[in-house]
Amino acid sequence: MKRFSIIYLLLAVFTIGVFPATVDTVNVFSKKMEKNIKAVIIKPQSYDGQTAFPVIYLLHGYSDRYDRWIKNVPHIMALADQYRMMIVCPDGGYNSWYWDSPIDSTFQYETFVSKELIAWVDQNYKTVSSREGRAITGLSMGGHGALYLAFRNQEVFGACGSMSGGVDIRPFPNNWDMYRLLGTQQEHPDNWEKYTVMGLLHLLTPNTLKIIIDCGTEDFFYAVNERLHKELLYRNIPHDYITRPGAHNWQYWGNAVKYQMLFFHEFFIVPQHKK
């Protein structure tokens, strides 16, 4: 048994590398919200401060925080190594949905992620600081947030994805405290149209944004993902769409993120750019 354990250890060393990806936990000041916000930044083992690396912004779900991805899906570090990319996991608040709330000035997370955080990362790390080297994805609330931010900021992100995303909020007017940031659907119906992914499809034109959507068939968001997929087909918007057995849980997301990272790797220009 000891012999086999040593063999497996050696295989792991050669597969993953002697110096695996490293993780920085940083505080980024949001001028818009006047506070520091934490983020995890994963650097691949090949990061040397000289070569510019593409960056994936990976968003968490409702009631979670910036470090949940790395705690629950630690193999994202190996994916950063394998595909030679950086991964940034910002804190999106417990229920921000990554909006700039029209009624609560303390929740301005579209500005934070798509402007303030990206500017800070590009200034402090060697990145491909253009949409060709920048993608965004996430799970659940973060899946909604990733598509929402990318559709509205196509000059910033060249590719986007969603895993089990709440891509249409309108069927859920009483859930996840969304009314606290938008007002109730009954009193503010326009907000519920403008702040949902399904309400932003008019912003898309074919082949301008790379899109991947993934949702399990037992997920409570499956129906809205199916509807988004069909609407994108109707509008002739190319996208990858993956469904398979699975529910709204970390087991599913730990698997889904592998396909997402491969998708973004193929989008990024290879080899990485020199600034």
MARDRENRO-419153 format. One record per residue (C-alpha): residue number from 1; x, y, z; residue in one letter. Coordinates in steps of 0.5 Angstrom, whole numbers, plus 2048, in hexadecimal, padded with zeros to 3 digits. Layout:
+-----+-----+-----+-----+----+
:   i :  px :  py :  pz : aa :
+-----+-----+-----+-----+----+
: NUM :   X :   Y :   Z :  a :
...
+-----+-----+-----+-----+----+
END
This chain:
+-----+-----+-----+-----+----+
:   i :  px :  py :  pz : aa :
+-----+-----+-----+-----+----+
:   1 : 800 : 800 : 800 :  m :
:   2 : 806 : 805 : 802 :  k :
:   3 : 809 : 803 : 7FB :  r :
:   4 : 803 : 805 : 7F7 :  f :
:   5 : 802 : 80B : 7FB :  s :
:   6 : 809 : 80E : 7FA :  i :
:   7 : 807 : 80D : 7F2 :  i :
:   8 : 801 : 810 : 7F2 :  y :
:   9 : 804 : 816 : 7F6 :  l :
:  10 : 80A : 817 : 7F1 :  l :
:  11 : 804 : 816 : 7EB :  l :
:  12 : 801 : 81C : 7EF :  a :
:  13 : 807 : 820 : 7EF :  v :
:  14 : 809 : 81F : 7E8 :  f :
:  15 : 801 : 821 : 7E6 :  t :
:  16 : 800 : 827 : 7EA :  i :
:  17 : 807 : 82A : 7EB :  g :
:  18 : 80C : 82B : 7F0 :  v :
:  19 : 80A : 832 : 7F1 :  f :
:  20 : 802 : 832 : 7F1 :  p :
:  21 : 7FE : 838 : 7F0 :  a :
:  22 : 7FE : 83D : 7F5 :  t :
:  23 : 7F8 : 841 : 7F8 :  v :
:  24 : 7F8 : 848 : 7FB :  d :
:  25 : 7F3 : 84B : 7FF :  t :
:  26 : 7F2 : 853 : 7FE :  v :
:  27 : 7EE : 859 : 800 :  n :
:  28 : 7EC : 85D : 7FA :  v :
:  29 : 7E9 : 864 : 7FC :  f :
:  30 : 7E2 : 865 : 7F8 :  s :
:  31 : 7E2 : 86D : 7F7 :  k :
:  32 : 7DA : 86C : 7F5 :  k :
:  33 : 7D9 : 868 : 7FC :  m :
:  34 : 7DE : 86C : 800 :  e :
:  35 : 7E0 : 865 : 803 :  k :
:  36 : 7E6 : 860 : 802 :  n :
:  37 : 7E3 : 859 : 7FF :  i :
:  38 : 7E7 : 853 : 7FF :  k :
:  39 : 7E9 : 84E : 7FA :  a :
:  40 : 7ED : 848 : 7F8 :  v :
:  41 : 7F2 : 848 : 7F3 :  i :
:  42 : 7F5 : 842 : 7F0 :  i :
:  43 : 7FB : 842 : 7EC :  k :
:  44 : 7FE : 83C : 7E8 :  p :
:  45 : 804 : 839 : 7EA :  q :
:  46 : 807 : 83C : 7E3 :  s :
:  47 : 806 : 843 : 7E5 :  y :
:  48 : 80C : 847 : 7E6 :  d :
:  49 : 80A : 84E : 7E5 :  g :
:  50 : 80D : 84F : 7DE :  q :
:  51 : 808 : 84B : 7DA :  t :
:  52 : 801 : 84E : 7DA :  a :
:  53 : 7FB : 849 : 7DB :  f :
:  54 : 7F4 : 849 : 7DA :  p :
:  55 : 7EF : 849 : 7E0 :  v :
:  56 : 7E9 : 846 : 7E1 :  i :
:  57 : 7E4 : 849 : 7E6 :  y :
:  58 : 7E0 : 844 : 7EA :  l :
:  59 : 7DA : 846 : 7EE :  l :
:  60 : 7D7 : 843 : 7F4 :  h :
:  61 : 7D0 : 841 : 7F6 :  g :
:  62 : 7CB : 844 : 7FA :  y :
:  63 : 7CD : 845 : 802 :  s :
:  64 : 7D4 : 842 : 800 :  d :
:  65 : 7DA : 846 : 800 :  r :
:  66 : 7E1 : 847 : 7FC :  y :
:  67 : 7E5 : 841 : 7FF :  d :
:  68 : 7DF : 83C : 7FE :  r :
:  69 : 7E1 : 83A : 7F7 :  w :
:  70 : 7E8 : 838 : 7F9 :  i :
:  71 : 7E6 : 835 : 7FF :  k :
:  72 : 7E1 : 830 : 7FC :  n :
:  73 : 7E4 : 82F : 7F5 :  v :
:  74 : 7EB : 82F : 7F7 :  p :
:  75 : 7ED : 82C : 7F0 :  h :
:  76 : 7EC : 833 : 7ED :  i :
:  77 : 7F3 : 834 : 7EF :  m :
:  78 : 7F5 : 82E : 7EA :  a :
:  79 : 7F1 : 831 : 7E5 :  l :
:  80 : 7F5 : 838 : 7E5 :  a :
:  81 : 7FB : 834 : 7E5 :  d :
:  82 : 7F9 : 830 : 7DF :  q :
:  83 : 7F6 : 835 : 7DB :  y :
:  84 : 7FB : 83B : 7DD :  r :
:  85 : 7F6 : 840 : 7DF :  m :
:  86 : 7F4 : 844 : 7E5 :  m :
:  87 : 7EE : 843 : 7E9 :  i :
:  88 : 7EB : 849 : 7ED :  v :
:  89 : 7E5 : 847 : 7F2 :  c :
:  90 : 7E2 : 84E : 7F5 :  p :
:  91 : 7DE : 84F : 7FB :  d :
:  92 : 7D7 : 850 : 7F8 :  g :
:  93 : 7D3 : 851 : 7FE :  g :
:  94 : 7CE : 84C : 801 :  y :
:  95 : 7C8 : 84E : 7FC :  n :
:  96 : 7CB : 854 : 7F7 :  s :
:  97 : 7C9 : 850 : 7F1 :  w :
:  98 : 7CF : 854 : 7EE :  y :
:  99 : 7CB : 85A : 7ED :  w :
: 100 : 7CC : 862 : 7EE :  d :
: 101 : 7C5 : 862 : 7F2 :  s :
: 102 : 7C1 : 868 : 7F0 :  p :
: 103 : 7BE : 868 : 7F7 :  i :
: 104 : 7C4 : 866 : 7FC :  d :
: 105 : 7CA : 86A : 7FB :  s :
: 106 : 7CE : 865 : 7FF :  t :
: 107 : 7CD : 860 : 7FA :  f :
: 108 : 7D1 : 862 : 7F3 :  q :
: 109 : 7D4 : 85C : 7F1 :  y :
: 110 : 7D4 : 85D : 7EA :  e :
: 111 : 7D8 : 863 : 7EA :  t :
: 112 : 7DD : 85F : 7EF :  f :
: 113 : 7DE : 859 : 7EB :  v :
: 114 : 7DE : 85B : 7E4 :  s :
: 115 : 7E2 : 862 : 7E5 :  k :
: 116 : 7E5 : 863 : 7EC :  e :
: 117 : 7E7 : 85B : 7ED :  l :
: 118 : 7EA : 85A : 7E6 :  i :
: 119 : 7EE : 861 : 7E6 :  a :
: 120 : 7F1 : 85F : 7ED :  w :
: 121 : 7F3 : 858 : 7EA :  v :
: 122 : 7F6 : 85B : 7E4 :  d :
: 123 : 7FA : 860 : 7E8 :  q :
: 124 : 7FD : 85B : 7ED :  n :
: 125 : 7FE : 855 : 7E9 :  y :
: 126 : 800 : 853 : 7E2 :  k :
: 127 : 7FA : 852 : 7DE :  t :
: 128 : 7F7 : 852 : 7D7 :  v :
: 129 : 7F4 : 858 : 7D8 :  s :
: 130 : 7EF : 858 : 7D2 :  s :
: 131 : 7E8 : 854 : 7D1 :  r :
: 132 : 7EC : 84F : 7CD :  e :
: 133 : 7EF : 84D : 7D4 :  g :
: 134 : 7E9 : 84E : 7D8 :  r :
: 135 : 7E4 : 849 : 7DA :  a :
: 136 : 7DE : 849 : 7DF :  i :
: 137 : 7DA : 843 : 7E2 :  t :
: 138 : 7D7 : 841 : 7E9 :  g :
: 139 : 7D2 : 83C : 7EC :  l :
: 140 : 7CA : 83E : 7EE :  s :
: 141 : 7CA : 845 : 7F0 :  m :
: 142 : 7D1 : 846 : 7ED :  g :
: 143 : 7CF : 842 : 7E6 :  g :
: 144 : 7CA : 848 : 7E5 :  h :
: 145 : 7CF : 84D : 7E7 :  g :
: 146 : 7D4 : 84A : 7E2 :  a :
: 147 : 7CF : 84B : 7DC :  l :
: 148 : 7CC : 851 : 7DF :  y :
: 149 : 7D3 : 855 : 7DF :  l :
: 150 : 7D5 : 852 : 7D9 :  a :
: 151 : 7CF : 854 : 7D5 :  f :
: 152 : 7CF : 85B : 7D8 :  r :
: 153 : 7D7 : 85C : 7D7 :  n :
: 154 : 7D9 : 858 : 7D1 :  q :
: 155 : 7DF : 85D : 7D0 :  e :
: 156 : 7E2 : 85A : 7D6 :  v :
: 157 : 7E0 : 852 : 7D6 :  f :
: 158 : 7E1 : 84E : 7CF :  g :
: 159 : 7DE : 848 : 7D2 :  a :
: 160 : 7D9 : 846 : 7D8 :  c :
: 161 : 7D6 : 840 : 7DB :  g :
: 162 : 7D1 : 83E : 7E0 :  s :
: 163 : 7D0 : 838 : 7E4 :  m :
: 164 : 7C9 : 836 : 7E7 :  s :
: 165 : 7C8 : 83E : 7E6 :  g :
: 166 : 7C2 : 841 : 7E8 :  g :
: 167 : 7C1 : 844 : 7E1 :  v :
: 168 : 7BA : 847 : 7E2 :  d :
: 169 : 7B8 : 84A : 7E8 :  i :
: 170 : 7B1 : 84B : 7E7 :  r :
: 171 : 7AE : 845 : 7E9 :  p :
: 172 : 7B1 : 845 : 7F0 :  f :
: 173 : 7AF : 84C : 7F2 :  p :
: 174 : 7AF : 84A : 7FA :  n :
: 175 : 7B5 : 846 : 7FA :  n :
: 176 : 7BC : 848 : 7FC :  w :
: 177 : 7BB : 84F : 7FE :  d :
: 178 : 7BB : 852 : 7F7 :  m :
: 179 : 7B5 : 856 : 7F9 :  y :
: 180 : 7BA : 85A : 7FE :  r :
: 181 : 7BE : 85C : 7F8 :  l :
: 182 : 7B9 : 85D : 7F2 :  l :
: 183 : 7B3 : 85F : 7F6 :  g :
: 184 : 7AD : 85A : 7F6 :  t :
: 185 : 7AB : 857 : 7EF :  q :
: 186 : 7A4 : 85A : 7F0 :  q :
: 187 : 7A6 : 861 : 7F1 :  e :
: 188 : 7AD : 861 : 7ED :  h :
: 189 : 7AB : 85D : 7E7 :  p :
: 190 : 7B0 : 860 : 7E2 :  d :
: 191 : 7B6 : 85F : 7E7 :  n :
: 192 : 7B4 : 857 : 7E7 :  w :
: 193 : 7B5 : 858 : 7DF :  e :
: 194 : 7BB : 85C : 7DF :  k :
: 195 : 7BF : 858 : 7E4 :  y :
: 196 : 7BE : 851 : 7E1 :  t :
: 197 : 7C2 : 84E : 7DC :  v :
: 198 : 7BC : 84C : 7D8 :  m :
: 199 : 7BB : 853 : 7D7 :  g :
: 200 : 7C2 : 855 : 7D4 :  l :
: 201 : 7C2 : 850 : 7CE :  l :
: 202 : 7C0 : 856 : 7CA :  h :
: 203 : 7C8 : 859 : 7CB :  l :
: 204 : 7CA : 852 : 7C8 :  l :
: 205 : 7CC : 852 : 7C1 :  t :
: 206 : 7CF : 84B : 7BE :  p :
: 207 : 7D6 : 849 : 7BF :  n :
: 208 : 7D8 : 84F : 7C3 :  t :
: 209 : 7D8 : 84C : 7CA :  l :
: 210 : 7DA : 844 : 7CB :  k :
: 211 : 7D5 : 841 : 7D0 :  i :
: 212 : 7D4 : 83B : 7D4 :  i :
: 213 : 7CE : 839 : 7D8 :  i :
: 214 : 7CE : 833 : 7DC :  d :
: 215 : 7C8 : 830 : 7E1 :  c :
: 216 : 7C6 : 829 : 7E4 :  g :
: 217 : 7C0 : 826 : 7E2 :  t :
: 218 : 7BD : 826 : 7E9 :  e :
: 219 : 7BF : 82D : 7EB :  d :
: 220 : 7BA : 832 : 7ED :  f :
: 221 : 7BD : 837 : 7E7 :  f :
: 222 : 7BC : 832 : 7E2 :  y :
: 223 : 7B6 : 834 : 7DF :  a :
: 224 : 7B9 : 83B : 7DE :  v :
: 225 : 7BF : 839 : 7DB :  n :
: 226 : 7BB : 835 : 7D6 :  e :
: 227 : 7B7 : 83B : 7D4 :  r :
: 228 : 7BE : 83F : 7D4 :  l :
: 229 : 7C1 : 83A : 7CF :  h :
: 230 : 7BB : 83A : 7CB :  k :
: 231 : 7BA : 842 : 7CA :  e :
: 232 : 7C2 : 842 : 7C8 :  l :
: 233 : 7C1 : 83D : 7C3 :  l :
: 234 : 7BB : 841 : 7C0 :  y :
: 235 : 7BF : 847 : 7C0 :  r :
: 236 : 7C5 : 844 : 7BD :  n :
: 237 : 7CA : 845 : 7C2 :  i :
: 238 : 7CF : 83F : 7C2 :  p :
: 239 : 7D0 : 83C : 7C9 :  h :
: 240 : 7D2 : 836 : 7CC :  d :
: 241 : 7CC : 832 : 7D0 :  y :
: 242 : 7CE : 82D : 7D5 :  i :
: 243 : 7C8 : 829 : 7D9 :  t :
: 244 : 7C9 : 822 : 7DD :  r :
: 245 : 7C6 : 81F : 7E3 :  p :
: 246 : 7C8 : 823 : 7E9 :  g :
: 247 : 7C5 : 828 : 7EE :  a :
: 248 : 7C7 : 82E : 7F1 :  h :
: 249 : 7CD : 82C : 7F5 :  n :
: 250 : 7D5 : 82C : 7F6 :  w :
: 251 : 7D5 : 825 : 7F3 :  q :
: 252 : 7D2 : 828 : 7EC :  y :
: 253 : 7D6 : 82F : 7EC :  w :
: 254 : 7DD : 82B : 7EE :  g :
: 255 : 7DC : 827 : 7E7 :  n :
: 256 : 7D9 : 82D : 7E3 :  a :
: 257 : 7DF : 832 : 7E4 :  v :
: 258 : 7E3 : 82D : 7E1 :  k :
: 259 : 7DF : 82E : 7DA :  y :
: 260 : 7DF : 835 : 7DB :  q :
: 261 : 7E6 : 836 : 7DC :  m :
: 262 : 7E8 : 832 : 7D6 :  l :
: 263 : 7E3 : 836 : 7D2 :  f :
: 264 : 7E6 : 83D : 7D4 :  f :
: 265 : 7ED : 83A : 7D3 :  h :
: 266 : 7EB : 839 : 7CC :  e :
: 267 : 7E9 : 840 : 7CC :  f :
: 268 : 7EF : 843 : 7CE :  f :
: 269 : 7F5 : 845 : 7C9 :  i :
: 270 : 7FA : 83F : 7CA :  v :
: 271 : 800 : 840 : 7CC :  p :
: 272 : 7FF : 846 : 7D1 :  q :
: 273 : 801 : 84D : 7CF :  h :
: 274 : 807 : 851 : 7D0 :  k :
: 275 : 805 : 858 : 7D3 :  k :
+-----+-----+-----+-----+----+
END
